Amino acid sequence: MKAVWYERAGPAPEVLTYGEMPTPVAGPGEVRLRLEASGVNPADVGRRGGGYRPMEYPRVIPNSDGAGIVDQIGDGVTRLKAGQRVWLFNGQRNGRAFGTAAEYISLAEHLVTPLPDDLSFAEGATLGIPGMTAWTCLYCDGPIVGQTVLVTGGAGAVGHYAVQLAKWGGAKVIATVSSAAKAEQARLAGADLVINYKTEDVVAKAMAFTGGRGVDRVVDVDFGGNIDTTLKLMASIRRSRSMPATAIARRSCRCAS
């Protein structure tokens, strides 16, 4: 099969190689996919660049997320079948050297999910890290119906999903953005209030929107960078429940991770 790989970390033009590698075979409990799209996430870039952690394998095919068609079924697989359109996650992660920057990948069945016919393979390749991170941040502590959610970076990959999933879950959504173009993206995703954090007072506008109550949850991919703002917005409701600021930070961090 054709694949892209690296054998040392560094800038992409210097370390990525394109060529032939053996085509994998589906083992017990695995399916093999013919990949149609590969998703590139910050963690994938960090691993390849060397800033995430030391290389764990002598050769790495990058990228965790992807989408394609099941073309081989291993022993014991019952949920999926050949010819099925699917999306996947954890292609190249801890415990796996070979990811989705290739024509084929063999992967455990539980890491593969059917892809609806009305979604493209490119869309399916974005459902792994971005979509699942947004879902976990929102629902790790139960339903959100009737709550107010703050999504920082409402036009980013995780943030854009978070806005949509929060509205789907019955919440009101405040999204912060850095430009007019991104504000429009957040509004189209369903945000009830969009705040440009570069030109507007996030705390003042969000507190006015919530009648001074603050927000119930925060989806934040830059937790440390935004901690001053998020604590101010969560303080009124959390302190009324006798929850100290340190506990707020720990709880939010667990969801954001």
C-alpha positions in Angstrom: 0.0 0.0 0.0 1.0 3.6 -0.3 1.7 5.4 3.0 3.3 8.4 4.6 5.6 7.8 7.5 8.4 9.3 9.6 11.4 7.7 11.4 12.5 10.7 13.3 10.6 13.7 14.7 10.9 17.2 13.1 9.4 19.6 10.6 7.1 17.8 8.1 9.1 18.6 4.9 12.2 17.2 6.5 10.9 14.0 8.1 7.9 12.7 6.2 8.5 10.0 3.6 6.0 8.8 1.0 6.3 5.3 -0.4 5.3 1.6 -0.3 4.6 -0.4 2.9 3.1 -3.8 3.5 -0.7 -3.8 3.4 -2.0 -4.8 6.9 -4.2 -7.8 7.4 -7.2 -7.8 9.8 -6.4 -9.9 12.9 -8.8 -11.4 15.4 -11.3 -8.8 16.5 -10.1 -6.4 13.9 -11.4 -4.9 10.6 -9.3 -3.6 7.8 -10.4 -0.3 6.2 -9.6 1.1 2.8 -9.1 4.7 3.9 -10.7 7.6 2.0 -9.9 10.5 4.4 -7.3 11.1 7.2 -7.8 13.7 9.9 -4.8 15.7 11.2 -5.1 16.9 14.8 -2.8 19.0 16.9 -1.7 15.9 18.8 -0.7 14.3 15.5 1.4 17.4 14.5 2.9 17.5 18.0 4.0 13.8 17.9 5.5 14.2 14.5 7.2 17.5 15.4 8.7 16.1 18.6 7.0 18.5 21.0 4.5 16.1 22.3 6.6 13.2 23.7 9.5 11.1 22.5 9.0 8.8 19.6 7.7 5.4 20.8 8.3 3.4 17.6 11.1 3.4 15.0 8.6 4.1 12.2 5.3 5.9 12.5 2.4 6.4 10.1 0.8 9.5 11.6 -2.8 10.5 12.3 -5.4 9.2 14.7 -8.6 9.9 12.9 -10.0 8.8 9.5 -12.8 7.4 7.5 -13.2 4.8 4.8 -14.8 1.5 3.8 -14.4 -1.9 5.6 -12.8 -4.3 3.1 -11.7 -7.2 5.4 -13.2 -8.8 8.5 -11.1 -10.6 11.2 -12.2 -13.5 13.2 -14.8 -12.7 15.9 -16.0 -9.4 14.4 -19.8 -9.3 14.5 -20.8 -5.6 14.5 -19.4 -4.5 11.1 -19.4 -6.0 7.6 -17.4 -5.7 4.4 -18.4 -2.8 2.3 -19.6 -0.7 5.2 -18.8 3.1 5.4 -17.2 3.9 8.7 -15.2 6.4 10.7 -12.5 5.6 13.2 -10.4 7.0 16.0 -7.1 6.1 17.8 -5.4 5.0 14.6 -2.0 6.1 15.7 -2.0 6.5 19.4 -0.3 4.9 22.4 0.1 1.2 21.6 -0.2 1.7 17.8 2.5 2.8 15.5 0.5 3.0 12.2 -2.2 5.5 11.7 -4.5 6.8 8.9 -1.9 8.5 6.6 -2.1 5.4 4.4 -4.3 3.5 2.0 -5.2 0.8 4.6 -5.4 0.4 8.3 -6.3 -2.6 10.5 -8.0 -1.7 13.7 -9.9 -3.2 16.6 -13.6 -3.3 15.9 -14.5 -1.1 18.9 -12.6 1.8 17.5 -14.6 1.8 14.3 -18.2 3.2 13.9 -20.7 3.2 11.0 -20.7 6.5 9.0 -24.2 7.7 7.9 -24.7 7.9 4.2 -25.4 11.6 4.3 -21.9 12.4 5.7 -18.8 12.6 3.5 -15.6 10.7 4.3 -13.9 14.0 5.0 -16.6 14.8 7.6 -16.2 11.4 9.1 -12.5 11.9 9.5 -13.2 14.9 11.9 -15.5 12.9 14.3 -12.7 11.4 16.3 -10.6 13.7 18.5 -12.6 16.9 17.9 -16.1 15.4 18.1 -15.5 13.1 21.0 -13.6 15.7 23.0 -16.5 18.1 22.6 -19.0 15.4 23.6 -17.0 14.4 26.7 -16.5 18.0 27.9 -20.2 18.6 27.7 -21.7 15.3 29.0 -19.1 13.9 31.4 -21.1 15.1 34.3 -24.6 14.3 33.0 -27.4 16.1 31.0 -27.1 19.8 30.2 -30.7 20.6 29.3 -31.6 24.1 30.7 -28.0 25.0 31.5 -25.8 27.7 30.1 -22.5 26.6 28.4 -19.5 28.7 27.6 -17.5 27.5 24.6 -14.2 29.3 24.2 -13.1 29.3 20.6 -16.6 28.6 19.2 -15.3 28.4 15.6 -12.5 25.9 16.2 -12.8 22.2 15.6 -13.7 21.2 19.1 -15.6 24.4 19.8 -17.7 24.2 16.7 -18.8 20.7 17.6 -19.4 21.8 21.2 -21.7 24.6 20.2 -23.8 22.2 18.1 -23.9 19.4 20.6 -24.8 21.8 23.5 -27.7 23.1 21.5 -28.8 19.6 20.7 -28.6 18.8 24.4 -31.0 21.7 25.3 -28.5 24.2 26.6 -28.0 27.9 25.9 -24.6 28.6 24.4 -22.2 31.5 24.8 -19.3 31.3 22.3 -16.1 33.4 22.2 -14.3 34.1 18.9 -11.5 36.3 17.6 -13.0 37.7 14.4 -16.2 38.6 12.6 -15.8 35.6 10.2 -15.5 33.2 13.1 -18.4 34.9 14.8 -20.6 34.0 11.9 -19.5 30.4 12.0 -20.4 30.2 15.7 -23.8 31.7 15.0 -24.5 29.3 12.2 -23.6 26.4 14.6 -26.3 27.7 16.9 -24.6 29.9 19.5 -27.1 32.1 21.4 -24.5 34.8 22.2 -21.2 35.3 20.4 -18.5 37.5 21.9 -15.3 38.7 20.2 -12.8 38.4 23.0 -10.4 40.7 21.3 -12.8 43.7 21.2 -15.4 42.9 23.8 -15.6 42.3 27.6 -16.3 38.6 27.8 -17.2 38.6 31.5 -19.4 41.6 31.3 -21.4 40.4 28.3 -21.7 36.8 29.5 -22.9 37.9 33.0 -25.4 40.3 31.4 -26.7 37.5 29.2 -27.1 35.2 32.2 -28.6 37.8 34.5 -25.6 37.8 36.7 -25.8 34.1 37.4 -22.8 32.9 35.4 -22.4 29.7 33.4 -22.9 26.1 34.3 -20.2 24.5 32.2 -17.2 25.5 30.1 -15.7 23.8 27.1 -12.2 25.1 26.8 -9.2 23.7 24.8 -6.9 26.4 26.3 -7.8 25.9 30.0 -4.8 27.6 31.4 -4.9 30.6 29.0 -8.5 31.3 29.8 -8.7 30.4 33.5 -9.1 34.0 34.8 -12.1 34.6 32.6 -13.8 31.2 33.2 -13.4 31.4 37.0 -15.0 34.9 37.0 -18.0 33.5 35.0 -18.4 30.4 37.1 -17.8 32.0 40.5 -21.3 33.3 41.3 -23.1 30.0 40.9 -20.3 27.8 42.2 -19.7 29.9 45.3 -23.4 29.9 46.1 -23.0 26.1 46.5 -19.9 26.5 48.7 -17.5 25.2 46.1 -14.1 26.9 46.4 -12.3 28.2 43.3 -9.7 25.4 43.4 -12.5 22.8 43.2 -14.0 24.6 40.2 -10.6 24.5 38.5 -10.2 20.8 39.1 -13.7 19.9 38.0 -13.4 22.0 34.8 -10.0 20.6 34.0 -11.2 17.0 34.2 -13.9 17.8 31.6 -11.5 19.7 29.4 -9.0 16.9 29.3 
